[in-house]
């Protein structure tokens, strides 16, 4: 592969990044952060629609 025809300086690359992506949002300080706690257990399946008989029809007796 051939080298690019022109090479940019770090300042030029920084300018091109700014043009493409804009500015970063302001930094969030430690005093502005909150701790999240899950309030409900994780569900691997959606809530069952219908009763156990309907689920047996859908999945079979071992489902």
N, C-alpha and C positions, 0 to 999 in steps of 0.2 A: 504494500500500500504506500502511496505517496503522502508526504507531509502536507498539511494544509498550506495554502498559498500565503496566508497571513496569520500572524500570531497576536493574540491580545494580551494586554497586561492584566494584572489582578484587578486594577481599578476599572478597566473596561469590562471585564467579566462581571464585576459587581454591578456596574451600570446596566448591562444587558439583563442580568437576573432581576434587577429592580423594575426594568421596563416590562419584562415578561410576567413577573409574579406580583409586583407591587410591594407594599410594605407589610411587615409582620405586624400582627396585633400587639398591643402593649403586653408586657410580661405580667403574669399573674403572680403576686407575692404570696408568701406562706400564710399571711394573715387573711387572705381572701379565699383560701382553699377550704373546702369542707370534706368531711369524711363521709363516704356513702356506705350504707348498710342495707343489705338485702332484707326486705320485709316478708317476702314469701319464698317458700322453697322453690327451687328450679323445677320446671315441669318438662319432661322429655316428650310427653304426648299431650295433644289437646284434651280439653275436658271431654269426657265421653258424652256423646249424644245418644239418648235413649238408655235403656236399661241393660243389665247383663245378658238378657236373652237376645237382644239385638246385636250385641257385641259377639256373642257366640255364633250368630248367623254370619256375621261379617268375617270373623277371624278363625272360626272353628273352635272346638272345645278346649284346645290347649293354648289359645291366643291370648 
